[in-house]
Amino acid sequence: MDATAMTGTVTATGDRTDLTLLVVEDDPAGALAVPELLDAAGTRVRIRTARNLTEAERLLTDDVHCVLVDLSLPGPRAAAGDDPLAPLRHILRLAPRHAVLALAASADAELAAEAVRVGAQDHLFREELDGRLLSRAIRYAVERKRADAVQVKLAESRLRAQENARLERGLLPTPLLEGSDLRFAAHYRPGRSRALLGGDFYDVVRTPDGTVHAMIGDVCGHGPDEAALGVELRIAWRALTFAGLCGDELLSTMQQVLEHERESEEIFATLCTVDIAPDGRRAGLCLAGHPSPLIARQGRVARLLPYEDGGPALGLLPRARWPRRQVELGGAWSLLMYTDGLIEGRSDGPDSPRLGQDGMVAMINRQLASGLRGEELLEAAVTEVRSLNGGELTDDVAVLALERDRTRG
């Protein structure tokens, strides 16, 4: 070893990070016989020596940055066959988070290259080893290991994000409207950053008798637990609707589902359900603490459907009732159902009053007058609400539209 690059009396190195090297070799008078070295950059490298794999396991503590393993070291007793890389493989299993260097004779260049393919960060030849080369190899190996760990974490993060996105997309509803002459559109924007699913939920189905059932709801809060509960409630609503439940009987059963699935008694959910008769001219409306839908009939301005007979949000009162109100729709109409994220943003920047239902109705009437319908209308509504709010909305937003554009007898 180059004596000018190694010393046993090194002073502190200021703000530079000291490194610790564990050398695993069975030669007591081996190439590394000093306790530490100081490289050209001023980094101090402390050296520990283990004479076998058992001793290496004892000395391999969290403060070790790099392991230098001699490939000529006898392999572990449990190793089968004559694998010359058995000592290295053993160290790699013991130290998955540490940088590892392989030490070999220059005549074993092929074996040294294979060591890198197996998992070592680099290899060194015993005949060429000096302090300067070793210190540089240690620094590079440690940084390479850190970079590899970062890349692994990034890859795992991307895979988790892709998996979550696929899962959340699969949990969003697919409306079942085959055979209906109603047109459907929906817009969904979760309040959570980089999420696809929030506590808002909706669904639309057509039952065998020709009735179209639509629902929109909101679990209080907008985190992952609320999103999961919203999915459970939506699936329960679809199953109960196809089972023939409607009105108070449906919402009472939905409340039982909520009470059973929620994490605490403080969790509640608002809900609005509409069942549209097969002729498209009448509907039943139930409100459970939810804002009333907006209807735009042909030739008239949009207005809110009656909401005086609504019941409480699900999960608030154990024996609550939710009356079903009959509503006349007419021949041609558009029905807009939404969650409170659409109306609770500001009307003119951060310190202005809330937009509210009256502000939303005025906004929708302006957009309808400009000829917007369906998905274009919903997109424009959410975009304008964000603009009026003066920035991104913090609450989940779900809005859906059902439209009948022809008159039937």
N, C-alpha and C positions, 0 to 999 in steps of 0.2 A: 504494500500500500504506500502511496506517495506521502512521505512524512510531512511535506510542506502543507498538505491539505488537511492534516488530521492533528488534533491536539486533545489532551485530557484536561486542559485548564482554560476553558472558554468562558468569557464573561457574557452577561446578558446581551440580547440582541435587539433591545428597544422594542418597537412595535411589530417586529417580524414574528411570525409564528414558528415556534420550535417544532421539530418533527421527531418522532420516535420510530426507530427501525428495529424489528425483531428478526434476527438472523437465525435460521434453522440449519445447522450443519453439525456433523459429528466429529469434526477435527478440532480438538481443544486448542491447537496452535494454528488455527485457520487464518484465512486472509484478513479477517476483521478481529483484531485483538486489542482494540482501543475502545474506551467507553463512549466516545463521541467524536464528531468531526464538525468543522466549520467550513461551509462552502463559500464560493467566491461572492455570493450575494449576501453573505452575512447570516445565513440561516443555520442555526445549530441543530445537528442531528444526533440525538442520543441513541446509543446502540445497546440492545439486549441480545443475549445469545442463548439459544436453546440447543441442546445436543441431540434431542430426539423429538418425535412428534408428541409424546406424552408431556414432556416439559414445555413444548411450544404451546400446547393447549392451556397449560397453567399460566404461562406468561402473556398470553394473547388477551390483554385487557383493552378497555375502550380507548385508552390514551395512545395505543399503538396506531400509527398511520400507515405503515407499510411493512410487509413481510418479505424477506429474501430467503427463498427456500433452495437448498442445494439439491439438484436432481439426482445426485449420487447417494443421497441419504437412503438407508434401508426403508422399504415400504412398510405400511401398517400390517400387523399380523393378520388381520382379517382379509387383506387384499388377496384376490384369487389370481393365479397365473403369474406371469413375469411382466407386469406392466411397469415400464421404467418411469412412468409419470404418476405412479400411485402416491408418492409423498406429496406431489403438487395437488393432486385431486383431493387428498385428505385435507390439506391446508385450505383449499378453496371452499370445502364444505364447512370447515371450522370458522372461516373468516369471510363470509359472503359480502360484507360491507367494507372490507379492507383492500387497499391496493396490494398486489402481489407481484414480486419479481422472481424470475427463475435464474438460478446460477448453474452454469454448465461449463464443461471443458470445451475449448474451441474445436476439438475434434468431434464434438457432439452437436454441430450446428443444426443438423436436421431435427434432433430431439428438442433443441432450444426453440426452434421455430414452431414445432408442434405444441410446446408448452404455451406459447402465446395463443395458438388456435384453441387450446383447451380452456383458457380463461385468464392467464397471466397478463398483466399490463405490458410487460416487456421482458427481455432476457439479457443477461450479461455473461461474458466469458471470463472465467477465472483468471486466465493468463493476462488479460488486458485490463483487469480491474485496478483502478486507483481511486483516490478520494474524490477527485473532481468528477470523474465519470459516474461514480456511485451516487454522489449528492445530486447531480443533474438527473439521473435516472429515477431517484426517489421522488424528486419534485414533480417530474413529468408523470410518473405513475400515479401519484396521489391526485394530481389535477385531472388525469385521464379517468380515474375511477370516479371522481366527483362528477365529471361531465357525463360519464355513462349513467350514473345514478340519476342525474337530472333528466337525461333522455328517457330512462325507464319510467320515471314518475310522470313525465309529460305524456308518454305513450299510454300509460295506465289511465291518466286523467282523460285523455281523448277517448279511449275505449269506454270508460265509464260514462262520459258525456254522450257518446253515440248510443250506448245501451239505454241510458235514461231517456234520450230523445225518442228512440224507437218505442220504448215502453209507454211514454207519455202520449205519443201519437196514436198508439194502439188503444189507449184509454179514452181518447176523444170519441164522441158518438158518431155513428153513421146513421143518418136519418132513414127511416123505413117508410117511404111514401108511395110505393108502387101502386098504381091504379088511381091515384088522386090527381085532380087537375090543379092543385095548389102548387105554387112555386115557393121554394124555400131558399133562404140565405142566412148565413151566420158569420159573426166575427168574434174572435176570442183573443183576449190579451191578458196574460197573467201579470200580477203585480210584482212577482219575484223576478229578480234579475237572472237572465239566462235560463229561464224555465219555460216549459211549454204548457204546464198545467197549474191552475190555481184552485182556490176554494169555490169558484163559480162553476156551475154545471148546467147543462141543458140537454134536451132530447126531444125528438119528434117521431111519432110512429102512427101508422094507420092500422086499425084493428079490422078483422074480417067483416064487420058490419058496415064498413065504409067511413066510420068516424075517425077523424084526425085528432090525435092528442098531442099537445105541445106542453112543455114544461121548462121552466128556468128557475134556478135557485142559487143560493149564496150561503156557504158556511162561514160563520164569523171567523175572521183571520184569513191569511192567505199564504201560509207556510205549507210544507210538504204533508204534514198530518192533516191539515184542512183539505188539501187536494185529494188525499186518499179517501177521506170521509165523503167528499163530494162525489167521487167516482162510485162509492158504495151506494149512496143515495140514488144516483142516476140509474144504476143497474137495478136497484130495488124498484124504482118507479116503473121502469120498462116492464119488469116481470109482473108487477101487480096490475099494471094497465092491461097487459095481454091476458091476465087472469080474470079480467072483467070488473075490477074495482074502479070506483070513480068518486069524486067529491069528498065528502067527509069521511067515508069509509077508507078511501085511499090515503088521505092525509093522516088519519089516526094510525094506520098501519105504518106509514112512513115515520111518524114520530116514534113508534116502538123501535123501528130499526135504528134511528138516530140515538135513542137512549141506550140501546144495547152496544152500539159501536163507538160512541164518543169516549174520549179519554177522561173528561171531567164533566160535572153537571153544569159548568158555566158555558159549555159549547152549545150553540143553537144554530138553526138554519132557517132562512126565509125561503119561501117557495110560492110560485105562481103557476097554476095549471089552467089550461084551456082545452076543452073538448069541442071540436067543430063538427056539427051534424053532417051526415053524408051529402045533403043538398047544398052545404056551404053557406047557408043563409043565417044560421043560428049557432050560438056557442054557449057552453056553460063555463063560468069563471069562478075559480077558487083562489083566494089570496091568504097566505100565511105569513103575515108581517112583511110582505114584499110589495114594492111599488107596482101600481096598476099598469097594464099594457096601454099602448097608444094605438088608436085606430084612425085610419084615413079612408073615408068613403069617397066614392067617385063624385067629383064636383063639390066636395066640402073640405074644409080645413081639418087637419088632424086634431084629435082631442083624446083625453084620457078616458078609458072605460070606467064605469062606476067602481068605487073602492070602499064605500061606506060599510058594506057588510063583511069585510074581511075579518079573519081570525088572527090569533097571535102566531108568532114564529114557532116553528117546531122545536120542542125541547124546553119551552118556558113554563107551560101549564100542563099538569099531568092529565087533566080531563077536559081539555079544550075541544071546541067544535069549530068546524070550518064550513059555513053554509055555501052552497053552490048557487050562483046567481045566473039567471038566463039573460043572454045578451043578443039583441038583433043586429046582425052584421050587414045584411042587405045583399045586393047582387054582386057588385065589384068592390073590393076593399083591400087594404093593406093593414096587417096587424104587426106591431113592433113590440117585442118583449125584451126586457133588458134587466141588468143588475144595477145596484146603486153606484157602482164605480162610474157609470155614465153620467150621473147627476150630482155627485159629491165633489167633483173638481171645482176649481175657482172659475168665476165668470169673467175675470179680467185681471189675471195675474195673481201672485202669491197672497196679497192682503185683501183681495176683493171678496164679496159674498160668494157663497156656493151657487153653482149654476141652477140646481134645483129642477123640479119637474116642469115648472112653468118656462124656465129658460130652455130646457130641452125641447119642449113642444114648439116653442117659437123657432128654434134652430131647425128642427125637422121640417116644419112648414116651409121655411125658406128653401131648404134643399129639395123638397118635393116640388115646389114651384119652379125650380130650375130644371126639373125633369129627371132627377136622380131616382133610381129604383133599385131594389135588390141589393146585391153585394156592393155596388157603387155607393148606394145611399148609406149603408152601414160603415163602409170605409171612410166616407166623408164625415159622417157623424163623429166617429172616434177621433179622427184627425183634428177636427175643429175643437172637440172637447179638450184635447191635449194642448192645442194652441191657446185656447182661452185660459187654461190652467197655468200657462206660462212655463210648461215643462212636462216631463213624464208623469203620468198618473201613478200613484203609489198603491192603489187598490186594483184588484182584479176587475176586468170588464168583460162581460159577455152580452151580446145582443143578437137577436135573431128576428127574422122577418118572414111572415107567411103572407102570400098574396093571391087573390082570386081576381082575374081580370076579365071575366065574361059573365053575363047574366044568364041564369038558368031558371026555369019555371018553378 
